Amino acid sequence: MMKYHKNIVLSASVLAAVAIGLGAFGAHGLKKLISVESLAVFETGVTYQMYHALALLALGLSSVVSSKTIRIVFRFFVFGILFFSGSLYLLALKTAMPFSISFLGPVTPIGGCLLILGWARLAYGVIKNK
């Protein structure tokens, strides 16, 4: 039987399921509550979350990437999803919020940088793998 990283596969599965749920919520529940532009921002968050959930699934099932690389990339991706997609979800809903969340604006690029670093670290780990 193939060795896999159970916690990473579990995390990927949960993140993918949440992305699908949020996508459905955006498509059906938010149309009347927020602008088209805000809905597009929300959908960007869902898209990036799903891409990275699928990447985590592949990573968790990988037997060719070192465990150290997998752990590091996992952290970059999870925090990147939380910062990037999470801030986009909240920023898209800012007109529906009873308080200001504009302070989250700088969080989005930090999350994007974490996602980029995750991909870069994966590439580095693959290059170093003998």
LUMTISE-92354 format. One record per atom (N, C-alpha, C, CB): atom name; x, z, y. Coordinates in nm, 3 decimals, padded with zeros to 5 digits, always signed. Each point is the difference from the previous one (the first is absolute). Glycine has a CB too. Layout:
BEGIN
['CA'; [X; Z; Y]] ...
END
This chain:
BEGIN
['N'; [+00.084; +00.000; -00.118]] ['CA'; [-00.084; +00.000; +00.118]] ['C'; [+00.088; +00.000; +00.125]] ['CB'; [-00.183; +00.122; -00.125]] ['N'; [+00.141; -00.194; +00.224]] ['CA'; [+00.075; -00.013; +00.125]] ['C'; [-00.003; +00.132; +00.079]] ['CB'; [-00.054; -00.247; +00.007]] ['N'; [+00.170; +00.285; +00.044]] ['CA'; [+00.008; +00.117; +00.085]] ['C'; [-00.056; -00.036; +00.138]] ['CB'; [+00.203; +00.089; -00.128]] ['N'; [-00.280; +00.003; +00.186]] ['CA'; [-00.050; -00.024; +00.133]] ['C'; [-00.005; +00.132; +00.076]] ['CB'; [-00.135; -00.199; -00.080]] ['N'; [+00.116; +00.189; +00.209]] ['CA'; [-00.004; +00.117; +00.087]] ['C'; [-00.147; +00.034; +00.027]] ['CB'; [+00.225; -00.060; +00.108]] ['N'; [-00.275; +00.153; -00.187]] ['CA'; [-00.142; +00.032; +00.000]] ['C'; [-00.053; +00.038; +00.138]] ['CB'; [+00.025; +00.074; -00.234]] ['N'; [+00.046; +00.011; +00.308]] ['CA'; [-00.047; +00.044; +00.131]] ['C'; [-00.007; -00.115; +00.100]] ['CB'; [+00.097; +00.225; -00.045]] ['N'; [-00.006; -00.318; +00.034]] ['CA'; [-00.001; -00.114; +00.092]] ['C'; [-00.115; -00.094; -00.035]] ['CB'; [+00.250; +00.017; +00.029]] ['N'; [-00.271; -00.041; -00.157]] ['CA'; [-00.112; -00.085; -00.042]] ['C'; [-00.132; +00.066; +00.039]] ['CB'; [+00.137; -00.091; -00.193]] ['N'; [-00.148; +00.221; +00.176]] ['CA'; [-00.121; +00.073; +00.040]] ['C'; [-00.021; -00.010; +00.151]] ['CB'; [+00.031; +00.159; -00.194]] ['N'; [+00.075; -00.137; +00.272]] ['CA'; [-00.010; -00.010; +00.145]] ['C'; [-00.042; -00.141; +00.042]] ['CB'; [+00.175; +00.178; +00.025]] ['N'; [-00.116; -00.278; -00.087]] ['CA'; [-00.034; -00.139; +00.031]] ['C'; [-00.147; -00.028; -00.030]] ['CB'; [+00.237; -00.069; -00.051]] ['N'; [-00.285; +00.121; -00.061]] ['CA'; [-00.140; -00.020; -00.038]] ['C'; [-00.095; +00.064; +00.101]] ['CB'; [+00.069; -00.007; -00.241]] ['N'; [-00.037; +00.128; +00.283]] ['CA'; [-00.084; +00.070; +00.097]] ['C'; [+00.004; -00.073; +00.135]] ['CB'; [+00.042; +00.220; -00.118]] ['N'; [+00.077; -00.258; +00.163]] ['CA'; [+00.012; -00.072; +00.127]] ['C'; [-00.075; -00.133; -00.002]] ['CB'; [+00.222; +00.109; +00.036]] ['N'; [-00.219; -00.180; -00.149]] ['CA'; [-00.072; -00.126; -00.012]] ['C'; [-00.151; +00.024; +00.002]] ['CB'; [+00.192; -00.098; -00.131]] ['N'; [-00.238; +00.199; +00.059]] ['CA'; [-00.143; +00.031; -00.002]] ['C'; [-00.049; +00.039; +00.140]] ['CB'; [+00.020; +00.075; -00.240]] ['N'; [+00.059; +00.005; +00.310]] ['CA'; [-00.036; +00.039; +00.137]] ['C'; [-00.002; -00.122; +00.092]] ['CB'; [+00.101; +00.229; -00.037]] ['N'; [-00.006; -00.321; +00.019]] ['CA'; [+00.002; -00.121; +00.081]] ['C'; [-00.126; -00.083; -00.022]] ['CB'; [+00.251; -00.002; -00.010]] ['N'; [-00.295; -00.008; -00.113]] ['CA'; [-00.122; -00.075; -00.029]] ['C'; [-00.121; +00.069; +00.063]] ['CB'; [+00.101; -00.084; -00.216]] ['N'; [-00.107; +00.215; +00.202]] ['CA'; [-00.110; +00.075; +00.061]] ['C'; [-00.001; -00.014; +00.152]] ['CB'; [+00.009; +00.160; -00.190]] ['N'; [+00.108; -00.148; +00.252]] ['CA'; [+00.008; -00.015; +00.145]] ['C'; [-00.031; -00.143; +00.044]] ['CB'; [+00.170; +00.182; +00.006]] ['N'; [-00.129; -00.279; -00.087]] ['CA'; [-00.033; -00.139; +00.031]] ['C'; [-00.151; -00.023; -00.002]] ['CB'; [+00.219; -00.072; -00.097]] ['N'; [-00.285; +00.127; -00.003]] ['CA'; [-00.146; -00.012; -00.008]] ['C'; [-00.067; +00.073; +00.116]] ['CB'; [+00.016; -00.017; -00.250]] ['N'; [+00.036; +00.135; +00.283]] ['CA'; [-00.053; +00.076; +00.113]] ['C'; [+00.016; -00.079; +00.129]] ['CB'; [+00.055; +00.216; -00.117]] ['N'; [+00.061; -00.278; +00.135]] ['CA'; [+00.024; -00.081; +00.119]] ['C'; [-00.093; -00.120; +00.006]] ['CB'; [+00.236; +00.073; -00.002]] ['N'; [-00.253; -00.139; -00.111]] ['CA'; [-00.083; -00.121; -00.004]] ['C'; [-00.148; +00.029; +00.018]] ['CB'; [+00.171; -00.102; -00.148]] ['N'; [-00.217; +00.215; +00.098]] ['CA'; [-00.144; +00.028; +00.001]] ['C'; [-00.041; +00.112; +00.094]] ['CB'; [-00.004; -00.078; -00.231]] ['N'; [+00.087; +00.178; +00.247]] ['CA'; [-00.040; +00.116; +00.079]] ['C'; [+00.046; +00.001; +00.144]] ['CB'; [+00.003; +00.120; -00.209]] ['N'; [+00.103; -00.195; +00.238]] ['CA'; [+00.056; +00.007; +00.135]] ['C'; [-00.042; -00.114; +00.092]] ['CB'; [+00.190; +00.116; -00.101]] ['N'; [-00.247; -00.222; +00.046]] ['CA'; [-00.032; -00.119; +00.079]] ['C'; [-00.084; +00.032; +00.124]] ['CB'; [+00.010; -00.131; -00.209]] ['N'; [-00.101; +00.225; +00.197]] ['CA'; [-00.089; +00.032; +00.112]] ['C'; [+00.054; +00.112; +00.087]] ['CB'; [-00.190; -00.074; -00.138]] ['N'; [+00.299; +00.137; +00.095]] ['CA'; [+00.053; +00.116; +00.073]] ['C'; [+00.120; -00.031; +00.088]] ['CB'; [-00.082; +00.137; -00.186]] ['N'; [+00.160; -00.239; +00.148]] ['CA'; [+00.123; -00.028; +00.077]] ['C'; [+00.007; -00.149; +00.032]] ['CB'; [+00.119; +00.194; -00.111]] ['N'; [-00.032; -00.228; +00.203]] ['CA'; [+00.014; -00.140; +00.043]] ['C'; [+00.065; -00.084; -00.109]] ['CB'; [+00.018; +00.076; +00.238]] ['N'; [-00.028; -00.207; -00.222]] ['CA'; [+00.063; -00.094; -00.094]] ['C'; [+00.151; +00.021; -00.002]] ['CB'; [-00.185; -00.168; +00.040]] ['N'; [+00.243; +00.193; +00.079]] ['CA'; [+00.144; +00.023; +00.009]] ['C'; [+00.040; +00.127; -00.076]] ['CB'; [+00.005; -00.117; +00.224]] ['N'; [-00.082; +00.222; -00.207]] ['CA'; [+00.030; +00.126; -00.071]] ['C'; [-00.018; -00.016; -00.150]] ['CB'; [-00.072; +00.129; +00.201]] ['N'; [-00.027; -00.207; -00.240]] ['CA'; [-00.022; -00.027; -00.143]] ['C'; [+00.119; -00.076; -00.059]] ['CB'; [-00.249; -00.003; +00.038]] ['N'; [+00.305; -00.088; +00.038]] ['CA'; [+00.119; -00.075; -00.045]] ['C'; [+00.119; +00.095; -00.018]] ['CB'; [-00.084; -00.207; +00.118]] ['N'; [+00.099; +00.303; -00.027]] ['CA'; [+00.106; +00.100; -00.013]] ['C'; [-00.020; +00.082; -00.127]] ['CB'; [+00.023; +00.012; +00.251]] ['N'; [-00.146; +00.030; -00.275]] ['CA'; [-00.033; +00.077; -00.120]] ['C'; [+00.033; -00.080; -00.126]] ['CB'; [-00.183; +00.119; +00.126]] ['N'; [+00.145; -00.246; -00.126]] ['CA'; [+00.026; -00.087; -00.115]] ['C'; [+00.150; -00.021; -00.023]] ['CB'; [-00.218; -00.115; +00.042]] ['N'; [+00.297; +00.112; +00.064]] ['CA'; [+00.145; -00.009; -00.015]] ['C'; [+00.053; +00.122; -00.074]] ['CB'; [+00.015; -00.135; +00.212]] ['N'; [-00.066; +00.252; -00.177]] ['CA'; [+00.040; +00.122; -00.071]] ['C'; [-00.033; -00.007; -00.148]] ['CB'; [-00.035; +00.128; +00.209]] ['N'; [-00.084; -00.177; -00.241]] ['CA'; [-00.043; -00.013; -00.140]] ['C'; [+00.090; -00.099; -00.073]] ['CB'; [-00.237; +00.053; +00.064]] ['N'; [+00.266; -00.165; -00.001]] ['CA'; [+00.083; -00.104; -00.063]] ['C'; [+00.139; +00.053; -00.033]] ['CB'; [-00.127; -00.174; +00.125]] ['N'; [+00.190; +00.238; -00.027]] ['CA'; [+00.135; +00.053; -00.024]] ['C'; [-00.001; +00.112; -00.103]] ['CB'; [+00.061; -00.062; +00.234]] ['N'; [-00.165; +00.143; -00.234]] ['CA'; [-00.009; +00.105; -00.101]] ['C'; [-00.009; -00.061; -00.139]] ['CB'; [-00.113; +00.152; +00.166]] ['N'; [+00.031; -00.255; -00.181]] ['CA'; [-00.015; -00.062; -00.132]] ['C'; [+00.129; -00.069; -00.044]] ['CB'; [-00.245; -00.031; +00.045]] ['N'; [+00.310; -00.041; +00.046]] ['CA'; [+00.127; -00.065; -00.037]] ['C'; [+00.099; +00.103; -00.053]] ['CB'; [-00.039; -00.176; +00.175]] ['N'; [+00.049; +00.288; -00.107]] ['CA'; [+00.099; +00.099; -00.039]] ['C'; [-00.044; +00.083; -00.120]] ['CB'; [+00.074; +00.008; +00.237]] ['N'; [-00.203; +00.006; -00.258]] ['CA'; [-00.047; +00.064; -00.122]] ['C'; [+00.037; -00.087; -00.121]] ['CB'; [-00.191; +00.110; +00.126]] ['N'; [+00.174; -00.240; -00.113]] ['CA'; [+00.038; -00.091; -00.109]] ['C'; [+00.151; -00.001; -00.021]] ['CB'; [-00.201; -00.142; +00.050]] ['N'; [+00.276; +00.148; +00.059]] ['CA'; [+00.146; +00.007; -00.013]] ['C'; [+00.040; +00.129; -00.071]] ['CB'; [+00.028; -00.137; +00.210]] ['N'; [-00.094; +00.248; -00.176]] ['CA'; [+00.029; +00.126; -00.068]] ['C'; [-00.035; -00.006; -00.148]] ['CB'; [-00.041; +00.121; +00.213]] ['N'; [-00.068; -00.189; -00.246]] ['CA'; [-00.037; -00.016; -00.141]] ['C'; [+00.110; -00.073; -00.075]] ['CB'; [-00.245; -00.002; +00.063]] ['N'; [+00.293; -00.108; -00.007]] ['CA'; [+00.108; -00.075; -00.063]] ['C'; [+00.126; +00.086; -00.011]] ['CB'; [-00.095; -00.215; +00.090]] ['N'; [+00.124; +00.289; +00.014]] ['CA'; [+00.117; +00.087; +00.001]] ['C'; [-00.012; +00.109; -00.108]] ['CB'; [+00.030; -00.044; +00.247]] ['N'; [-00.148; +00.102; -00.258]] ['CA'; [-00.021; +00.106; -00.098]] ['C'; [+00.008; -00.049; -00.144]] ['CB'; [-00.141; +00.112; +00.166]] ['N'; [+00.113; -00.239; -00.185]] ['CA'; [+00.007; -00.059; -00.134]] ['C'; [+00.135; -00.064; -00.030]] ['CB'; [-00.245; -00.039; +00.013]] ['N'; [+00.330; +00.034; +00.088]] ['CA'; [+00.130; -00.065; -00.015]] ['C'; [+00.095; +00.079; -00.088]] ['CB'; [-00.033; -00.102; +00.224]] ['N'; [+00.102; +00.030; -00.309]] ['CA'; [+00.103; +00.063; -00.081]] ['C'; [+00.139; -00.052; +00.039]] ['CB'; [-00.165; +00.026; -00.188]] ['N'; [+00.171; -00.113; +00.288]] ['CA'; [+00.128; -00.056; +00.040]] ['C'; [+00.055; +00.059; +00.130]] ['CB'; [-00.068; -00.207; -00.114]] ['N'; [-00.015; +00.281; +00.186]] ['CA'; [+00.044; +00.063; +00.125]] ['C'; [+00.037; +00.145; -00.033]] ['CB'; [-00.150; -00.152; +00.144]] ['N'; [+00.258; +00.199; -00.085]] ['CA'; [+00.045; +00.136; -00.029]] ['C'; [-00.101; +00.104; +00.047]] ['CB'; [+00.237; -00.077; +00.019]] ['N'; [-00.239; +00.190; -00.087]] ['CA'; [-00.093; +00.108; +00.036]] ['C'; [+00.024; +00.049; +00.143]] ['CB'; [-00.009; +00.068; -00.240]] ['N'; [+00.134; -00.065; +00.281]] ['CA'; [+00.032; +00.045; +00.136]] ['C'; [-00.062; -00.095; +00.102]] ['CB'; [+00.215; +00.103; -00.081]] ['N'; [-00.198; -00.233; +00.061]] ['CA'; [-00.058; -00.099; +00.091]] ['C'; [-00.151; +00.012; +00.000]] ['CB'; [+00.193; -00.154; -00.040]] ['N'; [-00.252; +00.169; -00.077]] ['CA'; [-00.146; +00.012; -00.010]] ['C'; [-00.049; +00.120; +00.079]] ['CB'; [+00.005; -00.108; -00.227]] ['N'; [+00.061; +00.222; +00.214]] ['CA'; [-00.042; +00.120; +00.075]] ['C'; [+00.008; -00.021; +00.151]] ['CB'; [+00.079; +00.141; -00.191]] ['N'; [+00.029; -00.201; +00.236]] ['CA'; [+00.019; -00.021; +00.144]] ['C'; [-00.103; -00.100; +00.054]] ['CB'; [+00.246; +00.051; -00.024]] ['N'; [-00.263; -00.161; -00.045]] ['CA'; [-00.095; -00.103; +00.045]] ['C'; [-00.142; +00.057; -00.003]] ['CB'; [+00.152; -00.183; -00.087]] ['N'; [-00.184; +00.260; -00.015]] ['CA'; [-00.131; +00.063; -00.009]] ['C'; [-00.028; +00.082; +00.126]] ['CB'; [+00.019; +00.007; -00.251]] ['N'; [+00.077; +00.074; +00.291]] ['CA'; [-00.019; +00.084; +00.120]] ['C'; [-00.017; -00.084; +00.125]] ['CB'; [+00.135; +00.180; -00.107]] ['N'; [-00.050; -00.281; +00.123]] ['CA'; [-00.012; -00.088; +00.117]] ['C'; [-00.139; -00.066; +00.004]] ['CB'; [+00.248; -00.042; -00.007]] ['N'; [-00.292; -00.009; -00.106]] ['CA'; [-00.129; -00.070; -00.004]] ['C'; [-00.117; +00.096; +00.026]] ['CB'; [+00.098; -00.164; -00.161]] ['N'; [-00.098; +00.279; +00.098]] ['CA'; [-00.113; +00.092; +00.019]] ['C'; [-00.007; +00.047; +00.145]] ['CB'; [+00.020; +00.074; -00.239]] ['N'; [+00.093; -00.032; +00.295]] ['CA'; [-00.003; +00.044; +00.139]] ['C'; [-00.027; -00.118; +00.094]] ['CB'; [+00.160; +00.185; -00.056]] ['N'; [-00.112; -00.302; +00.021]] ['CA'; [-00.029; -00.119; +00.080]] ['C'; [-00.148; -00.032; +00.000]] ['CB'; [+00.226; -00.088; -00.053]] ['N'; [-00.290; +00.097; -00.063]] ['CA'; [-00.145; -00.023; -00.009]] ['C'; [-00.075; +00.104; +00.084]] ['CB'; [+00.028; -00.098; -00.231]] ['N'; [+00.010; +00.224; +00.216]] ['CA'; [-00.068; +00.105; +00.075]] ['C'; [+00.014; -00.021; +00.151]] ['CB'; [+00.042; +00.159; -00.190]] ['N'; [+00.079; -00.188; +00.234]] ['CA'; [+00.023; -00.016; +00.144]] ['C'; [-00.057; -00.132; +00.052]] ['CB'; [+00.206; +00.139; -00.022]] ['N'; [-00.176; -00.249; -00.047]] ['CA'; [-00.043; -00.131; +00.049]] ['C'; [-00.150; -00.019; -00.017]] ['CB'; [+00.226; -00.092; -00.057]] ['N'; [-00.272; +00.090; -00.067]] ['CA'; [-00.143; -00.024; -00.024]] ['C'; [-00.085; +00.115; +00.054]] ['CB'; [+00.059; -00.134; -00.203]] ['N'; [-00.015; +00.256; +00.181]] ['CA'; [-00.077; +00.115; +00.047]] ['C'; [-00.021; -00.002; +00.149]] ['CB'; [+00.089; +00.131; -00.188]] ['N'; [+00.016; -00.161; +00.264]] ['CA'; [-00.015; -00.004; +00.146]] ['C'; [-00.089; -00.117; +00.042]] ['CB'; [+00.227; +00.107; +00.026]] ['N'; [-00.217; -00.221; -00.097]] ['CA'; [-00.087; -00.114; +00.033]] ['C'; [-00.146; +00.034; -00.025]] ['CB'; [+00.186; -00.157; -00.056]] ['N'; [-00.215; +00.227; -00.053]] ['CA'; [-00.138; +00.039; -00.028]] ['C'; [-00.055; +00.084; +00.116]] ['CB'; [+00.045; -00.006; -00.249]] ['N'; [+00.032; +00.105; +00.288]] ['CA'; [-00.046; +00.089; +00.107]] ['C'; [-00.007; -00.071; +00.135]] ['CB'; [+00.098; +00.193; -00.126]] ['N'; [+00.002; -00.276; +00.157]] ['CA'; [-00.002; -00.072; +00.127]] ['C'; [-00.117; -00.099; +00.006]] ['CB'; [+00.250; +00.024; +00.014]] ['N'; [-00.284; -00.084; -00.126]] ['CA'; [-00.114; -00.092; -00.003]] ['C'; [-00.131; +00.074; +00.029]] ['CB'; [+00.122; -00.145; -00.165]] ['N'; [-00.125; +00.272; +00.129]] ['CA'; [-00.121; +00.081; +00.020]] ['C'; [+00.001; +00.080; +00.130]] ['CB'; [-00.018; +00.016; -00.246]] ['N'; [+00.114; -00.041; +00.334]] ['CA'; [+00.016; +00.083; +00.119]] ['C'; [-00.124; +00.002; +00.088]] ['CB'; [+00.241; -00.050; -00.009]] ['N'; [-00.316; -00.060; +00.016]] ['CA'; [-00.120; +00.000; +00.083]] ['C'; [-00.113; +00.084; -00.061]] ['CB'; [+00.064; -00.227; +00.083]] ['N'; [-00.056; +00.249; -00.213]] ['CA'; [-00.102; +00.080; -00.067]] ['C'; [+00.039; +00.147; -00.011]] ['CB'; [-00.066; -00.202; -00.127]] ['N'; [+00.189; +00.235; +00.168]] ['CA'; [+00.050; +00.137; -00.009]] ['C'; [-00.040; +00.080; +00.124]] ['CB'; [+00.194; -00.079; -00.141]] ['N'; [-00.226; +00.206; +00.122]] ['CA'; [-00.039; +00.084; +00.115]] ['C'; [+00.120; +00.050; +00.081]] ['CB'; [-00.201; +00.068; -00.130]] ['N'; [+00.322; -00.102; +00.087]] ['CA'; [+00.121; +00.044; +00.069]] ['C'; [+00.101; -00.114; +00.002]] ['CB'; [-00.040; +00.240; -00.070]] ['N'; [+00.138; -00.231; +00.156]] ['CA'; [+00.101; -00.105; +00.015]] ['C'; [+00.103; +00.006; -00.114]] ['CB'; [-00.033; +00.007; +00.249]] ['N'; [+00.059; -00.122; -00.306]] ['CA'; [+00.103; -00.010; -00.104]] ['C'; [+00.106; -00.102; +00.039]] ['CB'; [-00.169; +00.064; -00.174]] ['N'; [+00.176; -00.096; +00.300]] ['CA'; [+00.096; -00.101; +00.045]] ['C'; [+00.145; +00.042; -00.022]] ['CB'; [-00.167; -00.072; +00.169]] ['N'; [+00.189; +00.202; -00.190]] ['CA'; [+00.136; +00.048; -00.031]] ['C'; [+00.052; -00.058; -00.131]] ['CB'; [-00.049; +00.211; +00.124]] ['N'; [-00.040; -00.265; -00.205]] ['CA'; [+00.041; -00.057; -00.130]] ['C'; [+00.063; -00.138; +00.014]] ['CB'; [-00.183; +00.129; -00.106]] ['N'; [+00.175; -00.191; +00.223]] ['CA'; [+00.056; -00.133; +00.020]] ['C'; [+00.144; -00.014; -00.048]] ['CB'; [-00.150; -00.022; +00.192]] ['N'; [+00.240; +00.116; -00.158]] ['CA'; [+00.139; -00.012; -00.045]] ['C'; [+00.019; +00.027; -00.150]] ['CB'; [+00.067; +00.068; +00.228]] ['N'; [-00.166; -00.013; -00.294]] ['CA'; [+00.014; +00.030; -00.142]] ['C'; [-00.003; -00.128; -00.083]] ['CB'; [-00.109; +00.223; +00.037]] ['N'; [+00.032; -00.321; +00.007]] ['CA'; [-00.014; -00.125; -00.076]] ['C'; [+00.135; -00.070; -00.021]] ['CB'; [-00.230; -00.024; +00.094]] ['N'; [+00.310; +00.003; +00.011]] ['CA'; [+00.129; -00.065; -00.026]] ['C'; [+00.096; +00.083; -00.084]] ['CB'; [-00.030; -00.117; +00.214]] ['N'; [+00.018; +00.249; -00.206]] ['CA'; [+00.083; +00.085; -00.087]] ['C'; [-00.037; -00.027; -00.146]] ['CB'; [+00.018; +00.180; +00.181]] ['N'; [-00.148; -00.188; -00.208]] ['CA'; [-00.044; -00.033; -00.135]] ['C'; [+00.046; -00.137; -00.044]] ['CB'; [-00.196; +00.144; +00.035]] ['N'; [+00.190; -00.241; +00.056]] ['CA'; [+00.049; -00.134; -00.032]] ['C'; [+00.149; +00.001; -00.033]] ['CB'; [-00.175; -00.096; +00.149]] ['N'; [+00.250; +00.174; -00.072]] ['CA'; [+00.145; +00.012; -00.028]] ['C'; [+00.025; +00.062; -00.137]] ['CB'; [+00.045; +00.023; +00.247]] ['N'; [-00.126; +00.076; -00.283]] ['CA'; [+00.015; +00.063; -00.132]] ['C'; [-00.028; -00.101; -00.111]] ['CB'; [-00.067; +00.222; +00.098]] ['N'; [-00.034; -00.306; -00.079]] ['CA'; [-00.030; -00.103; -00.100]] ['C'; [+00.116; -00.099; -00.011]] ['CB'; [-00.247; +00.025; +00.046]] ['N'; [+00.300; -00.067; +00.067]] ['CA'; [+00.115; -00.092; -00.001]] ['C'; [+00.120; +00.066; -00.068]] ['CB'; [-00.082; -00.107; +00.213]] ['N'; [+00.108; +00.233; -00.181]] ['CA'; [+00.110; +00.071; -00.064]] ['C'; [-00.019; +00.011; -00.150]] ['CB'; [+00.034; +00.129; +00.211]] ['N'; [-00.158; -00.111; -00.254]] ['CA'; [-00.028; +00.003; -00.144]] ['C'; [+00.037; -00.130; -00.068]] ['CB'; [-00.184; +00.160; +00.045]] ['N'; [+00.146; -00.272; +00.017]] ['CA'; [+00.036; -00.130; -00.057]] ['C'; [+00.150; -00.022; +00.003]] ['CB'; [-00.221; -00.091; +00.072]] ['N'; [+00.284; +00.130; +00.039]] ['CA'; [+00.146; -00.016; +00.010]] ['C'; [+00.071; +00.085; -00.104]] ['CB'; [-00.022; -00.047; +00.246]] ['N'; [-00.026; +00.168; -00.267]] ['CA'; [+00.062; +00.090; -00.099]] ['C'; [-00.021; -00.054; -00.141]] ['CB'; [-00.037; +00.196; +00.152]] ['N'; [-00.078; -00.256; -00.177]] ['CA'; [-00.023; -00.062; -00.130]] ['C'; [+00.098; -00.115; -00.021]] ['CB'; [-00.244; +00.064; +00.010]] ['N'; [+00.262; -00.148; +00.091]] ['CA'; [+00.095; -00.111; -00.011]] ['C'; [+00.141; +00.053; -00.026]] ['CB'; [-00.142; -00.139; +00.154]] ['N'; [+00.182; +00.241; -00.081]] ['CA'; [+00.132; +00.061; -00.019]] ['C'; [+00.014; +00.054; -00.142]] ['CB'; [+00.010; +00.058; +00.245]] ['N'; [-00.113; +00.011; -00.294]] ['CA'; [+00.005; +00.055; -00.135]] ['C'; [+00.012; -00.108; -00.106]] ['CB'; [-00.135; +00.192; +00.079]] ['N'; [+00.068; -00.305; -00.057]] ['CA'; [+00.008; -00.110; -00.096]] ['C'; [+00.138; -00.064; +00.004]] ['CB'; [-00.246; -00.042; +00.026]] ['N'; [+00.302; +00.026; +00.093]] ['CA'; [+00.135; -00.057; +00.012]] ['C'; [+00.103; +00.089; -00.068]] ['CB'; [-00.066; -00.107; +00.216]] ['N'; [+00.054; +00.237; -00.200]] ['CA'; [+00.095; +00.094; -00.059]] ['C'; [-00.019; +00.019; -00.150]] ['CB'; [+00.008; +00.115; +00.219]] ['N'; [-00.123; -00.151; -00.271]] ['CA'; [-00.030; +00.017; -00.142]] ['C'; [+00.087; -00.094; -00.082]] ['CB'; [-00.236; +00.068; +00.054]] ['N'; [+00.302; -00.015; -00.151]] ['CA'; [+00.089; -00.082; -00.086]] ['C'; [-00.077; -00.054; -00.118]] ['CB'; [+00.197; +00.137; +00.068]] 
END
